[in-house]
């Protein structure tokens, strides 16, 4: 990310930039199903699944997830880390205009070519002269290395790539002979950098007088980048370079462990050219790249002097390359562009040079540009932000929010900031946003981001030699892939609106939609209250199905070649069932002959199969007492089904040998005799019964809870001479009251009598 000017190095206010950030629509589908912008689909995703490519065969009877979920599941931050390591470690610092910036562009371009992209390298400039020293070691593993970069002073010698090599000695401030070891001749001398020119001049002159082969002036304290400086007395015979405080600490630490040899190559690149790399994957139906909507991802290649730029901004390239890898597996009707821009740190130079090559027609085709800059630091206060030059949300920001929601991430926030390559796209009217992990402080209410912006604090490694792989969080890179990569993928695919309507042309909500585009069936989600589902699909021919209440509607061979709509009509007219016998709640005496009576009708086709617990006209089952469920199911030729249920009861042939009310004496036994049409055994009484409860004598209303009748004097149920007999022993204390006796049988029937007790 480019530094903000005229502010302290750690706390900087945001810059303000004007311009237009409007989301562009590229066509709509028919009014019958509602307009869907090419870049505005919001598809539903299914549950997580293993990585599955678009052309992989589906497992038998398995269902794939929607393309949104499938693509995000394939993003792997480990691949991003590998790319970051190559850029920041194998290549090292990539100062604008240096061969390392070009090497970074070629690495990115080579990968994009392997993914099937058409790659172009853009040279632009010239830019300001660069004076750099490349520092390596033949005998030590350099921390943050192996390629250090320092400032090469024009007051010293430019060695070219041949460089000089020698053991390193430390000479403190270098102000007196006592600071220098006796064997300084032929050695590379490390000394403390001093901001006072005369002190620096003396130190270097003393080192040269003692035969030093090279001089490194490095900050001994603080957290500083390599200094740029000149000497009042030139030293044309030896390279003189400036190192950051990390270089100083690392060299001193290595010297403490033993002899250290460094190799220093100094070069001056006079008015060099900067480099961009642009990868284009043309749309299936637009191989020449003239009409298809454009979805672009960007990051910057260059880093500042001395910084390996792992986070700023090899991380952005690591993410964009992983997005390119995964999306390259899918045939797309949108044009996908991956941009690696040079010179961002010098003032967005590469990005501005690129957008200046775009024609008006080309700019109008842009769906949006997602710019990633510093997208994975472990610095704890940092959070993921979507920042725009005017502080307002736009299409690109909103799509990132939608992708975050699909991924289950609620940590994305948006506010205002320029200072990165998204500004160049914003200035020419292309919707864009900067995505960055940053300790950003939005304005306090009632201020809002648009007019006022906020402030931010950078991570300690920002623009320092310590911006190494230690400044990379794979976990946060993965979040960025899920959110930004998910948004890019969603917009690179085709927006498809699926409508489910009934045969009465009413919207069908909650209809599960599947599509098989040649790789197996996949769940796209369910329709909303309006009967519609918005999904995203690649260029393909697909079969769409939905099954609602057993009725399956299918649209086969639908060509998905751009944004479109699919309509499925579901026949919901169910057959009707007339159930006469048994009626719900009917009661039959045990063994009674009863015949089932029912019929089924389909109001549309007139034909419906009808299946009951027993066939129509057949005897009902009355062979066992209790409650029985009778079910009739109907199905028509269209696949619609209906069912109807009735519950009937089978009871014993009951005969009571006791009146509904009778008189008795408290404390005496009352015989309860009844018949059930024969000997049914002694387990005919329901569990927990008989019971008695106090009631009013005049109304029979209960005045207390029921109590079990079991106890001394109460006999067990007996059967003799065609009758059942149960002896109820009343309580002496019930005199002058009435009690209700309840006998419940295992057939579900209940029988009552009330006794007035004297």
N, C-alpha and C positions, 0 to 999 in steps of 0.2 A: 504494500500500500504506500502511496506517495505521502511524504511528510507534509503536514500543514506548515505554512511559513509564518514567521513573525510571532511564534509562540514557544514557550518552553518545551524541551524535548519530550517530557512525559505527559504533561497536561496541555491539550490543545483544543481550541474551540473549532467548531465545524465551519466550513466555508459555505457560502451561499451561491447558488447558480440558478439562473432562470432557464426557462425552456418549457417544452411541452412533453408530457409523458402520457400518451393516450394509447389504449389498447386498440388494435386494429382488427376488424372483423373480416374474415375471408369467406364470404358466402354463407347462406343460411339454407336450412332444409325447408321442405314445404310447410306452408302455414297450417296444413291439416294436422301436423304433429308438433308444431311449435318450432321457432327458429333456434338453431344451435350454431353458435359461432365456431369457426374452425379451431380457434385456440381456447374455447371456453367450456369444453366438456368437463363434466365432473362425474366420473364413473365410480361405481361401487366396487369394492374389492372383497374377495372372499377370505377364508382363513388361511393361515400360513401354510406353505408347502415347501418341499425341497426344491432346489434349483431345477427348473425345467426350461429347455429352450423351446422356441416357437415351433420347431419341427420335430421335437422329440415325441416318440410314440407314447400314448397314454396307457397307464396300467389298466388291466381289465377291470371293469366296473368302478374305476376310480374317476374322480372329477377333479380337473385342474382348477386353480384359482383364476381370477380375472387377470388380464395382462398387467394392470397397475401393480398388483401384488407380486405377480410372477417376476416382473422386471426388478422391482425393488429387492426381492429376495436374492437376486443374483449379484447385486452390488456387494463387493467385498473390499473393505478398507485395506486389507493386507496387500492387495494389488496397488492401491494408491500409495501406500507406504513404500513399496518397492520403487515406484516411479520417483517419489520424492527423494529417496536415498540416492538414486542415480544422479538426479539433478544437483542435489546439495552436497553430496559426498564425492561421487565419482567425477563429476564436472567441477563442482565447487562454486564459488561466487561467480555471478554472471552479470557483471557490470555492462550497462548498455554500450554497444559499439565495440565490445571486445570479442575475441574469438569464442569465448565461453558462452556468450549470449547466443551466437550462431550455433554452437554445438548443442546447446539446450533446445534450440528450435529444430535442429536436425533429428535429435532424439525423439521429440514429440512427433515430428513429421513421419519418421520411420515407423513408429507405432501406428499412427493413423493410416498409413498406407497398408500396413499388415491387416488392419480392420476393414479394408476396402474403401477408404476415403481417397478422393482426389486431392492431392496436396500441392499447395503453392507456397513458395517462400517469397515474401515481399521485402525488398530492400528500400529503405527510405532514409532521408537525411540530407546532407551530413549532420552529425551531432557534434557536440563539443569534444575537443581532444581529451583522451583518457591516458593517464600515466599510472601504470599498475605494475606491481611486483607479484610474481607467483612464487610462493615459498613451499618447498617440499623437503622431505628428508629421506636419505637412503638407508638410515639405520634406526629410525624411531617411528612409532605410530603417533602421529600428531593428533592431539585432542581436537575434535571438531574437523579433522582433516579428511584425507591426506593432502588437500590442496588449500593452503592458506593464500589469502590475497591481502596485500598491503599497498600503501601509496608509494609510488616511485617518484622521488623528487627530481625535478629537472636540473637541480644543482649537482646531481650525481651522474653516474654513467648509466646509459641504457645498454644493457648487455645483449638484448635480443634473447631469443629462446635458448641460446647456448648457456647463458648464465654463469654464475660462479658458485663454487662449492667449498665449504670449509667448516671446521669445528667452530663452535660458538663459545665465546667467553663473555663474561659480564663485567662492565666497567662503571657501574653506578651512574653518577652524573657526568663522568668524563671530564671534570674540570681541572684535574691535576694528575701528575704522573702516578701518584699513589693509587689512583682509581684503576689503573690498567695492569693486568697480569704481565709478567715478564715475557711470556711467549705470545704476545698479541699479534706479532707479525704473521701475516697469512691467515689470520683468523677473522671470523665474522663477529663483530663486536655489538652486543646488546647494551644499550644505555637508556637511562630514564629520559623520556621526552619532557621538555620544558617549554612552556608557552612563550618564554622570553627568547627572542631571536638571537641575541648575543650569546646566551648560554648554550643554545643549540649549536651555534656556529663554532664556539670554542670546543664543544664536545666532539664534533665531527672532525675538526681540524686536528685535535690531539690524537684521535684514532687513526687518521690518515698518516700523521707523522710517525706513528708506531707501526706502520705497515699493515693496517687492517685491510682485508680483502673486500669487506662490505660493512655497512653500518645499519643497525636497526634502532631507531628511536621509537620507543613504545611508552604509552601511558602507564605509569606504575600504579595508579590508583583509579578508583571510580569505575564506571561502566561505560567505556568510551569506544567509539569507532576509530579506525586509523586516521591520524591527522594528516592534513595536506600542508606543506610548508616549502619555503625556499631558504637558501643559505646566502648570507652576504659574501661568503667566500666559496665559490664553486669547487667541487671535488670531481673533476671529470674522469679521474682514474678509477673510482670505485662507485658501486651503486649505493645510494643512500635512501633508505625507505622508512616509512612511518607505520607503526603497528598499533593496534588497539590494546586496551588494558587486558583483554582476554589473552591476546598473543603474549603479552609480557608475563602474565601469570603462568601460562602454559610452558613458555620457554624456561622460566626460572624453576618450575617444577621438574622439568625434564633434566635440567642441569644438576639438580640435587640428586638425581638418580645415577648420574654418570655422564660420560662424554656425549655430546650431541652434535651431529653434523646436519647442516641445512644446505639446501641448494636454492639460490635466489636468481630468478630471471626477471629482468626489468624491461619493460617495453613502453614505448610511447606510440599511441594510435592517434595519428593526426586526422581530425575531422572524419572519423569513421562513419560508416553507414549502420543504421539499426536494422534489425530483422524481425519480421513477423512470420508466423507459420499459420496457414489457414487450411483446415481440412474440410472438404465438402463431400457429403454423401447425398447424391441427387435422389429426388423422389422417383418412385417406380415409373410414374407416368410422365415424368418431366426430366428426361436424361440430359437435356442441354441446360437445365437450370434457368428457365425463363418465366415460369408461371406458378410453381408450387410455393405455398407458404414456407417461410424460413424460421426454424427454431435454432437459436445459437447459444452456445456456452463459451465463456471466455475466462482467461486467467493471464497473468503477465509472467513473462519468462525472466526478466532481469531482476537483479537484486542490487542493493547499494554496495559501495566500495567496502570490501572486507567481510561482508556478511554472506555466509553460505546460502541464506535465503530459504531455509527448509520450510519455515512457515510462511514467509513473505518472499515469493509466493509459489514455491514449488508445490505447496499443499494444494493450491487451486488447480495447477496442472495435473496433479495426481488424481484429483476428483474428476476433472473433465475427461481424462483419458479412460478412467473406469466407466464413466457414463458412455463414452464412445464405444468401448469394448462390448458392453452389454447390448446397446441399441443396434450395433452393427449386425446382430443376429436376426433382426426383424426386417421384413420388407415394409418400407414406409412410403406414404404418400405426401409426407412433408419433407422438405430439404433440411438436413441436419448439418450444422456448421460448428466446428470446434476451432476456437481462436486462441493462439498463443501470441501475446503481444509483447514486443520489446519496448524499452524506454518508458515504462510507466513511471518509474521513479524520477525520471527527468522531466515529467510534466505531461503524462499520458500521450507521449509522442507517437508510439506505435499504433495505439487505438485510434487516435485522431487521423493518422495517415491512412489507416484502413477505411474508416467510415468516409473519408474523402474520395475513395475509389468507388463508392456505391452510387449507382444511378438512382434517380427519383423512383423509377419503377421497382428497383431492387429494394429500396428502403420501405416502400409500401407493402412489400411482401412479408416483412418481418412480423412474426408473431410476438417475439420478444427476445431480449438478450439477458441471460442469467450470468452475471459476472461474479467469479469467486476469487477472493483475495484474503489470504490468512484465514483458512477455514478449518483449523484443527489444533489449536494450541491447548496444552494442559493447564495453562494459567487459570487458576480457579475462578477469579472474579469475572472472567470472560463468559459471555453468553452469545448465542447465535442471533444476529441482527440482519434484517433486510433494510438497507438504507438507500434512499433516493435523494437526488440533488435538491428537490424541493420539499422533502420531508413528507410527502403524501404517498399513500398507498397507490399502487397502480396494478395493472393486470399481472405483471410478473410477480409482484409481491403477493397478491391474492392467490395466485396459483401455488406459490410456496406454502402459504397458510393451508390451502386445501390438501396439499401433499403431506404436510406435517400432520394434519388431522387423520389422514388415511394411515399414516405410519404410527399414530399414537403418541406423537411428540407435541407437547404444548408449550415448549420453551421459546418459540420463535417470537420476536418482537420487531417492529419497524419504526424508523424515525428518519432523520435527515443527515446526509453526508455526501459530499462529492469525493474528491481526492483519489479516485480510482477510475479504471477504464470505463465503467458504466456511464460516467459523465459524458464521454465522447458520443455514445449512442443516444443518450438523453438529449444532447444538444441538437441532434438532427431528427428528433421526433420519434425515435424507436423506443418502445417501452423497455426499460432496463432497471436493474437494481443491483446493488453491491451486497453480496452475502459474506459475512465476516463474523468470526468469533472475537469479540471485543468487550472490554469493560467500558461500556457506553452508558453515560448518565443523561437520560432524557430530561427536558426542562420540567421543573416542578409546576404542578397545576397552579393557576389556571392556564399557564402557557401551554401551547401545543407544539408538536414537532414541526409542522409546516412553516410557520413564520419565524420561529426562533431557533429550532434545532437544539442540540445539546452539547455536552462536552464528553471527552473520553480520556481514559488513561490506558496507555499501551502496556503490553507485557514487557518485563525487564529486558528480554532478548531482542526487542524490536530494533531493527537496523544495526545489529551488533554482530561481531564474530561468533557470539554464542547462539545465534539463530540456527542451531544444528538439529540433528534428529532427536535430541533430548527435548526439543520444543515442539514435538509432534505427538498428538493423542490419537491413536487409532479409533478409540471410541467416539470421539467428536468428529473425526473424518467420516465414520459410518453414519452418524446423524446427518451430516451434510449431504452424504450420498442419498440417504432416504428422503430428505426434504427437498433439496435442490435437484438432485438426480431424478427423484420421483416426479417433480413438477415438469422437468424437461421431457422425461419419457411420456408423461401424460399428454403433453402438447405435441409431441412428435408423432403420436398415434392418431388414428382417425376418430373423430367424435361421432358416436352413433347413438341415436335416440331410439329406443325400443318402446313401442306402445302396445299395451294389452287392453283390448276392449271386449266387452261381452257381445253375444249375438244380438243384444238390444242396443248395441253401439254405446254402451256406457263404459267408462274407464274401470279397469280392474286393478285395485290396489293390492299390494302384497303378493304379486305373482312372481314366483322364482323364475329367472330367465337363465337359460344355458345357451352357449354357442359352441359349435364344433367347427373350427376353421382348419381342420385337417390334422390337428395334433391331438385330438381327443376332446371330449366334452369338458367345458369349463364353466364354473358358476360365475355369472356376471353380477348377481345381486337380485334384489326384488324391486318391483315397481312401487312408486310412491302413491300418494293419495290421488294424484292426477292420472294414474295408470301408466306412468312413464318411468323409464330407467335410462339414465345416461351412462354410457360405457365407452371405453376406448379399445380399438382393435387395429391391428396392422392391415396392410394390403393383403386381402385374402378373399376366398369364397367360403361362406359360412352357412351352416344350418342352425337356425334359431328355434328353440323349443321352450314352452312353458307348460307346466302341469298344475292345474288349479282344481282342487276337489275332484281329482281323478280324471279330469278332462285335459287332454294334451293338444295344444295347438302348435303347429310347426310351419315355419317358412324355410324352405330348402333352397340351396344354391343362390344365396344372396351375395351379390358382388359388393365387397367393401373396397372401394377405390376412391377414397376421399370421404369427407363427412357426409353422412346420410341418415335416413330414418328407416326403421323397419316396423311394420305393423302386423300384429297377430290377433286374430279374433277367436275368442274362446266361447264355445257353446255351453251356456250355463243352465239351459232349461232342464230341470230335473223331472224324472217320471213321478207321477202321483200314486199314492198307495191308499186304498180303501180297505180298512181292517174292521170287519163286522164282528167276527167271533174269533178269539175271545175279546170282549171289550176290556179296556183298561179298568182294573178294579173289580172285575167279575169274580163271583164266589161260586164254587162248585163243590157239591158233596162228594166225598171220597167214593171213587168208582162210578160216578155219574157219567153217562154217555153224553159227549158234547162234540160237535163237529166244527173244525176250523173253517172260516169263511173270509176270503180276502181277494183282492184283485189289484193289478198294477196297470197304469196307463202312461203313455208318453204323448204329451200334447202336440209334439212336433211330428214325429215319425209314425205315431200310432202303434209302435211296437216296443214292448219292454218285457224283459224276462223278470219273473216274479218267484222268489225263493223264500219259503217260510220255514219256521221250526219244524212243521210237518206240512205236507202238501195241502193245497186248498181242497176242502171236502174230506179230509182225513180226520180220524178221531184225535181229540186233544188228550194229552196225558193227564189223567186224574187219578193215577194209581198211587200217588204219594202225597201225604198232607204237606202243607206249607205253601210258600209263595213261589210261583213259576213265572219265568220271563218268556214271552213269545215274541219272536222277531220276524219281520218280513223285510227282505231286501230286494230292491228293484234296480235294473240296469238297462239303459237304452242302447241303441245301436251307435250312438255318438260317444259312448263311454261315460255318460253321466250316471250317477248312482244316487239312490236315496234309500233310507231305511225308516222303519217305524216299529216301535216297541209297545207292548202291552203287558201288564203284570196281572196275573189272575191268582186266586187263592183256592186251595183245595182243603176242605175241613172235614172233620169227623161228622157222622150223623148224630148230632147232639140231642140228648133227651135229659131234661132236668127233673129230678124227683124231689125238688125242694121249691118252695114258692119264692117269688121275688122279694117278699118281706115276710117276716115271721117274728113271733115273740119268744123270748127265752129268759132264763134266769142267769144273772151274772154269776160266774164261777162254775156253771154247768157245762156239759159237753153238748155240742150241736152236731148232729150227723149231716154231712153233705153227700147226698147220693145223686149219681147221674149215670147215664148210659151213653156209649159211643158206638152202638150198633155191633157190639161184640167185644171180645177180649183183645185189647190192643197192647197189652203189656202194662207194666207199672211205671214206665218212663214217659208217660204221655203229658205230665205236667211240666210246663216251661220252668227253666232254672230260676230260682229266686221266688217262686210262688208255691202255695197260696200266700196272700197277704191280707191284712185287715187294716182299716183306718177309721178314725172317729168321724162321724158325720152328724149334721143336724137332723133331728127326727122329722121335722116338718118338710124341709126342702131336699134333704139328702146331700147337701153341700159338705165337702170334706172340711174338717176343722183341724186336721193335724196330718202328719206324714203317715205313709203306709208302713206297717211293721210286719215282719215275718210271723207266720202262725206256728212255726216250729217251737217245740218246748215240751215240758212235762205234760202228759195227758193228751197230747195230740198224736194220733196214730198215723202210721204210714198209710199210703194209698193201698187199698185192697180191692179185690175183684171177687164177687161171689154171685152166683145165680143170675148172670146177665147184667149186674150192676157194679159200678165202682162206688166205694164208700171211703170218705175221709172224715175223721172225727175231729171237730174243731173245739178245743178246750178254751172257753172264755175266761176272762179274768174277773175275780170277785169284785175288784175295784171299779168295774165298768157299770155297776148298777145305776139305773136311772138314766142311761145314755143309749145312743144308737151306734152300731158298728156296721161297716160295710165289708163284706167278705168278697174277695176277688180271686177267682180261679182262672189262670191263663194256661192254655194248652200248647203243646208243641206244634199245632197246626196254625198258630197265630191268633186263634179265637180267644175271647175273654168273656167270662160269665160271672155275674154279680148277684148277690143277695144281701139284704139289709135285715138286721135283727134288732128288735127293741128289747133291751135288757132290764129286767126288774131288779 
